[in-house]
Amino acid sequence: MFQLLNFKDTVQFMAFRGLFRWVSLILVVGSIAILSVNRLNWGLDFTGGTLVELGFEQPADIPAIRTVLEANNFADAVVQHFGSSRDVVIRMTPRDGIDAAKVADDLVAGLRASDVGTFELHRIDFIGPTIGAELRETGGLATLVALLCILAYVTMRFEWRLALGAVAALAHDVIITLGVFSLFKLEFDTTVLAAILAVIGYSLNDTIVVMDRIRENFRKVRKGEVEEIINISLTQTMSRTVITSLTTLLVLIALFYLGGASIHGFATALLCGVLVGTYSSIYVASTIAMGLGISREDLMPTEVEKEGADQDPMMM
């Protein structure tokens, strides 16, 4: 594998930057448009409400369960399979003036009195709407603060053009991942939020490796245009990028298929983020830095003038 990715010639990545600039623009604008129309399918952690998880002896009949709930004044309940055809999760928004525990008890009693099948009650969760709103606000604030702190760190660590490219790549990854969740109406809960923050960390690590090699080559390769040096840097880091992404994806695919429904959202967010993050490390960050006019002079270390260097040498 390492031999296959050990390129003898420099790959002209930046020759396609115009095409991929439009690809990124379409994906980001499309994701923002989808988010503005569909919005996110907030989970119970963020909206508040009641969650009831049931385990049936036979495969559950979802339409029959919905019919029974509607007949018992629970028409707003969301009924879904959870992991297997025998496991069902029911979500309900908070009801004004009614205790959440009583709502859950009435729902379970109505199902037991019907002919939907024999089941066991696995768990009941209650989250107040105030707590859900606070989680939503603090989660968004945490993501924003993380991006701002990263911008400050990368600016001090590298150069402001590289810093803007790196943070733009992170924002690019987050927006597209959120767009995927909005497009397919996937539930967005606290585990998905944790995955989004993990995507930021993963993408940043990959981007910094590329940026560090670009800075190193600007100082080492004395002759060469900006585009050529960026192509050399991307080619040199390609084997590391691909191997890291592939091994991470293998683990995430295993989590998605074998980890159970409770972490499907987490694995989906990371799968999307790793794929988009690998692409953005190659094209988005480097293309933006190049578009902002990065040059060798910007990355050369500042020479510190020694004390007395401007004085004439003393004659003996």
C-alpha positions in Angstrom: 0.0 0.0 0.0 2.8 2.5 0.9 4.5 1.7 -2.4 1.4 2.3 -4.4 1.1 5.8 -2.8 4.7 6.6 -3.1 4.5 8.9 -6.1 7.7 9.4 -8.1 6.4 12.5 -9.9 4.6 15.4 -8.4 0.8 15.2 -8.7 -0.6 18.4 -10.1 -3.4 18.9 -7.6 -3.7 22.6 -8.0 -4.3 22.2 -11.7 -7.9 21.2 -10.8 -8.4 23.8 -8.1 -10.9 25.7 -10.3 -13.1 22.7 -10.7 -13.0 21.8 -7.1 -13.6 25.4 -6.0 -17.0 25.2 -7.7 -17.7 21.7 -6.3 -17.0 23.1 -2.7 -19.1 26.2 -3.4 -22.1 24.2 -4.7 -21.9 21.8 -1.7 -21.6 24.5 0.9 -24.4 26.7 -0.6 -26.6 23.7 -1.2 -26.1 22.6 2.4 -27.0 26.1 3.7 -30.1 26.1 1.5 -31.2 22.7 2.8 -30.6 23.7 6.4 -32.7 26.8 5.9 -35.6 24.8 4.4 -35.5 21.4 6.2 -33.6 22.5 9.3 -32.1 19.9 11.6 -34.1 17.0 13.0 -33.3 17.8 16.6 -33.3 14.8 18.9 -34.9 14.6 22.3 -31.7 15.9 23.9 -32.3 19.3 22.3 -36.1 19.6 22.0 -37.1 18.0 25.3 -40.0 15.5 25.7 -40.5 11.9 26.5 -38.9 8.8 25.0 -40.2 5.3 25.5 -38.3 2.3 24.3 -40.2 -1.0 23.8 -39.0 -4.6 23.0 -41.5 -6.8 21.2 -41.5 -10.6 21.2 -42.3 -10.5 17.4 -41.4 -8.0 14.7 -43.2 -4.8 15.6 -46.0 -3.5 13.3 -45.2 0.2 13.2 -48.4 1.3 11.3 -50.6 -0.6 13.9 -48.7 1.1 16.7 -49.2 4.5 15.2 -53.0 3.8 14.8 -53.3 2.8 18.4 -51.4 5.9 19.5 -53.6 8.2 17.4 -56.7 6.6 18.9 -55.3 7.3 22.4 -54.6 11.0 21.7 -50.9 10.5 20.9 -51.1 11.5 17.3 -47.9 13.7 17.6 -45.8 10.7 18.7 -42.9 9.6 16.4 -42.6 5.8 16.2 -39.4 4.2 14.8 -37.6 0.9 14.8 -34.5 1.0 17.0 -31.8 -1.4 16.1 -33.9 -4.4 15.1 -37.4 -5.0 13.8 -38.5 -6.0 17.4 -37.2 -2.8 19.1 -39.3 0.3 18.9 -38.7 3.8 20.2 -41.5 6.3 20.6 -40.8 10.1 21.0 -43.2 12.7 22.2 -42.9 16.4 22.6 -43.7 18.0 26.0 -47.3 18.6 26.8 -48.3 21.7 28.7 -49.8 21.1 32.1 -49.4 17.3 32.0 -46.7 15.4 33.9 -44.3 13.6 31.6 -44.4 10.4 33.7 -48.2 10.3 33.4 -48.0 10.7 29.6 -45.6 7.8 29.4 -47.7 5.6 31.6 -50.9 6.4 29.6 -49.1 5.6 26.4 -47.8 2.2 27.6 -51.2 1.3 29.1 -52.9 2.1 25.8 -50.5 -0.1 23.9 -50.9 -3.0 26.4 -54.7 -2.8 26.0 -54.4 -3.1 22.2 -53.5 -6.0 19.9 -50.1 -4.7 18.7 -48.3 -7.6 20.4 -46.6 -8.5 23.6 -43.7 -6.2 24.6 -41.4 -5.3 27.4 -40.7 -1.7 28.6 -37.0 -1.2 28.2 -36.6 2.5 29.3 -38.4 5.8 29.7 -36.5 9.1 29.5 -37.7 12.6 30.3 -36.0 15.8 29.2 -37.5 19.2 29.9 -37.8 21.8 27.1 -35.7 24.3 29.0 -32.8 21.9 29.3 -33.1 21.0 25.6 -33.0 24.6 24.5 -29.9 25.2 26.7 -28.2 22.2 25.2 -28.9 23.5 21.7 -27.5 26.9 22.5 -24.4 25.7 24.4 -23.7 23.1 21.7 -23.7 25.7 18.9 -21.6 28.0 21.1 -19.1 25.2 21.8 -18.7 24.6 18.0 -18.2 28.4 17.3 -15.7 28.8 20.2 -13.7 25.8 18.9 -13.4 27.3 15.5 -12.3 30.7 16.9 -9.7 29.1 19.2 -8.4 27.1 16.3 -8.1 30.2 14.2 -6.1 32.0 16.9 -3.8 28.9 17.4 -3.1 28.3 13.7 -2.5 32.1 13.2 0.2 32.0 15.9 1.5 28.6 14.7 1.7 29.4 11.0 0.6 32.5 9.0 -2.7 34.2 8.7 -3.3 33.1 5.2 -2.7 29.5 6.1 -4.9 30.0 9.2 -7.8 31.3 7.3 -7.5 28.4 4.8 -7.5 25.9 7.6 -10.5 27.4 9.4 -12.4 27.7 6.2 -11.8 24.0 5.5 -13.1 23.2 9.0 -16.2 25.3 8.5 -16.6 23.7 5.0 -16.6 20.2 6.6 -19.1 21.1 9.4 -21.6 22.8 7.1 -21.6 19.9 4.6 -22.0 17.3 7.4 -24.9 19.3 8.8 -26.4 19.5 5.3 -26.3 15.7 5.0 -28.2 15.3 8.3 -30.7 17.9 7.2 -31.2 16.4 3.7 -31.9 12.9 5.0 -33.7 14.0 8.2 -31.3 12.2 10.4 -31.7 12.8 14.1 -29.3 15.3 15.5 -28.6 14.5 19.2 -25.7 15.1 21.6 -23.8 12.1 20.2 -23.9 13.7 16.8 -22.7 17.0 18.2 -19.8 15.2 19.8 -19.0 13.7 16.4 -19.1 17.1 14.8 -16.5 18.4 17.3 -14.4 15.2 16.6 -14.6 16.0 12.9 -13.2 19.4 13.6 -10.3 17.9 15.4 -9.6 15.2 12.8 -9.8 17.7 9.9 -7.6 20.2 11.7 -4.9 17.6 12.4 -4.9 16.5 8.7 -4.8 20.2 7.5 -2.0 21.2 9.9 0.2 18.3 8.5 -0.3 19.7 5.0 0.3 23.3 6.1 3.4 22.3 8.0 4.8 20.6 4.9 4.0 23.6 2.7 5.8 26.0 5.1 8.8 23.6 5.2 9.0 23.4 1.4 8.7 27.1 0.9 11.8 27.5 3.0 13.7 24.5 1.5 12.8 24.7 -2.2 14.4 28.0 -3.2 13.3 27.9 -6.8 9.7 27.2 -7.7 6.3 28.9 -8.1 3.7 28.9 -5.3 1.6 26.3 -7.1 4.5 24.0 -7.7 5.5 24.1 -4.0 2.0 23.4 -2.9 1.7 20.4 -5.3 5.0 19.0 -4.0 3.8 19.3 -0.4 0.4 17.7 -1.1 2.2 14.8 -3.0 4.6 14.2 -0.1 1.7 14.0 2.4 -0.7 12.0 0.2 0.4 8.6 1.5 -0.1 9.7 5.1 -3.5 11.3 4.4 -4.9 8.3 2.5 -3.6 5.7 5.0 -5.0 7.6 7.9 -8.3 8.2 6.3 -8.7 4.6 5.1 -8.0 3.1 8.6 -10.3 5.6 10.2 -13.1 4.8 7.7 -12.7 1.0 8.3 -13.3 1.5 12.0 -16.3 3.8 11.4 -17.9 1.4 8.9 -17.6 -1.3 11.6 -19.2 1.0 14.2 -22.0 1.9 11.8 -23.0 -1.7 11.0 -22.1 -3.4 14.2 -22.4 -0.8 16.9 -26.1 -0.6 17.1 -28.7 2.0 16.4 -27.7 4.1 19.4 -24.5 5.3 17.6 -25.7 5.3 14.0 -25.8 9.1 14.1 -22.4 9.3 15.6 -20.8 7.0 13.1 -22.7 8.7 10.2 -21.4 12.1 11.1 -17.8 10.9 11.4 -18.0 9.0 8.1 -19.2 12.1 6.3 -16.8 14.3 8.2 -13.7 12.2 7.5 -14.5 11.9 3.7 -15.2 15.6 3.3 -12.3 16.5 5.7 -9.8 14.5 3.6 -10.9 16.3 0.5 -10.8 19.7 2.1 -7.3 19.2 3.5 -6.1 18.7 -0.1 -8.1 21.4 -1.9 -10.0 23.8 0.3 -7.3 24.9 2.7 -4.5 25.0 0.1 -6.6 26.7 -2.5 -7.8 29.5 -0.2 -4.2 30.1 1.1 -3.0 30.3 -2.5 -5.9 32.6 -3.5 -5.0 35.0 -0.6 -1.6 35.4 -2.1 0.6 33.2 0.1 4.3 33.6 -0.9 7.8 32.4 0.2 8.4 35.8 1.8 5.4 35.3 4.1 6.8 32.1 5.5 10.5 32.8 5.8 11.7 33.1 9.4 12.4 36.6 10.6 16.1 37.3 10.9 16.9 38.7 14.3 19.6 41.4 14.1 22.4 40.9 16.5 23.3 43.6 18.9 26.1 45.7 17.4 25.8 44.3 14.0 25.4 47.7 12.5 28.7 49.0 14.1 32.0 49.0 12.3 34.5 46.4 13.4 37.1 47.6 15.9 40.6 48.0 14.5 43.3 46.4 16.5 
